[in-house]
Amino acid sequence: MKIGQNSELPVASTPAAQSLTEVASKAKQPSTLTQAAQANKSESKSESKTSGVQVSISKQAQALDRAQEAADSDIDMAKVEAVRSQIQQGTYQVNPEAIADKLLANAQEMLQRTKN
């Protein structure tokens, strides 16, 4: 719902508006860019050619999406849950020395990259 929109007003019921609403609701679900693009392609085939806009995702964006999926699989969910519970209980301890060391290491790495 948009801010200031009266919830009692009817929602647009054109095929294009319905498909955009379906794509938007699917995009809110945990899905990848390529899945959203495939859903958009299948819906655009079912509609007439006069409605909607053709959207394509670049190879670079698809590669970034695959890299993000790979990075997501590297997450240790047990550790995430342990830290989450410590934060909720108020027992999580921040290590400022470790943070400072990582910040300095990252800064040095960035400087090395800009020199090369």
Secondary structure, 3 states (H helix, E strand, C coil): CCCCCCCCCCCCCCHHHHHHHHHHHHHHCCCCHHHHHHHHHHHHHHCCCCCCCCCCCCHHHHHHHHHHHHHHCCCCHHHHHHHHHHHHHCCCCCCHHHHHHHHHHHHHHHHHHHHC
